[in-house]
């Protein structure tokens, strides 16, 4: 079984070609592919759940073009980024994580592995952020 450090190193090596392909979400968070089904949202100062979900949903819908009903799952909560030199990022996937409680929570948590939203719902949090800019 691979250790977490080895898994992180393997993910980083796999992501190196994709690092140049960083995509910027509507809320200016960078999103980097890690694999075909996993991507990393790199947070900004003060980022919370709504900002991470906005970027994840925006990336899924506009950059990749997934269906509005496609589920997005948290596979790793806030931790140092693996695709760029930054101290806070969240890993998301389109594949349901194994051995996790998938009951939806009552908050927009990005700390609980298995937390999930459909892509359209996640992207809606971008609209909330735009309302706050006025």
DAGI-V763323 format. One record per residue. N is the residue number from 0. RES is the residue in one small letter. PSI is psi in radians with two decimals (none if undefined). Layout:
n: <N:N>
res: <RES:RES>
psi: <PSI:PSI>
//
This chain:
n: <0:1:2:3:4:5:6:7:8:9:10:11:12:13:14:15:16:17:18:19:20:21:22:23:24:25:26:27:28:29:30:31:32:33:34:35:36:37:38:39:40:41:42:43:44:45:46:47:48:49:50:51:52:53:54:55:56:57:58:59:60:61:62:63:64:65:66:67:68:69:70:71:72:73:74:75:76:77:78:79:80:81:82:83:84:85:86:87:88:89:90:91:92:93:94:95:96:97:98:99:100:101:102:103:104:105:106:107:108:109:110:111:112:113:114:115:116:117:118:119:120:121:122:123:124:125:126:127:128:129:130:131:132:133>
res: <x:x:x:x:x:x:x:x:x:x:x:x:x:x:x:x:x:x:x:x:x:x:x:x:x:x:x:x:x:x:x:x:x:x:x:x:x:x:x:x:x:x:x:x:x:x:x:x:x:x:x:x:x:x:x:x:x:x:x:x:x:x:x:x:x:x:x:x:x:x:x:x:x:x:x:x:x:x:x:x:x:x:x:x:x:x:x:x:x:x:x:x:x:x:x:x:x:x:x:x:x:x:x:x:x:x:x:x:x:x:x:x:x:x:x:x:x:x:x:x:x:x:x:x:x:x:x:x:x:x:x:x:x:x>
psi: <2.36:2.48:2.85:-0.71:-0.72:-0.68:-0.72:-0.76:-0.72:-0.72:-0.68:-0.79:-0.69:-0.52:-0.27:-0.82:-0.53:-0.18:-0.61:-0.25:0.34:2.41:2.45:2.13:2.98:-0.54:0.28:0.29:2.45:2.45:2.23:2.28:2.47:-0.65:-2.96:-0.46:-0.09:2.40:2.75:2.28:2.10:2.09:2.87:2.98:2.26:0.07:2.41:-2.95:-0.88:-0.65:-0.73:-0.77:-0.67:-0.90:-0.70:-0.80:-0.71:-0.75:-0.82:-0.77:-0.88:-0.68:-0.73:-0.53:0.57:2.83:2.64:-0.48:0.03:2.25:2.47:2.31:2.49:2.19:-0.24:2.22:-3.05:2.23:2.97:2.44:2.59:-0.22:-0.13:2.90:1.53:2.67:-0.08:2.06:2.76:2.39:2.31:2.77:2.78:-0.07:2.29:2.18:2.50:2.67:0.72:2.72:2.02:0.20:2.25:2.47:-3.10:0.13:3.04:0.97:2.49:0.20:-0.37:2.04:2.31:-0.29:2.46:2.69:2.78:2.70:-0.75:-0.70:-0.72:-0.76:-0.49:-0.46:-0.26:-0.65:-0.69:-0.72:-0.66:-0.61:-0.57:-0.29:-0.31:none>
//
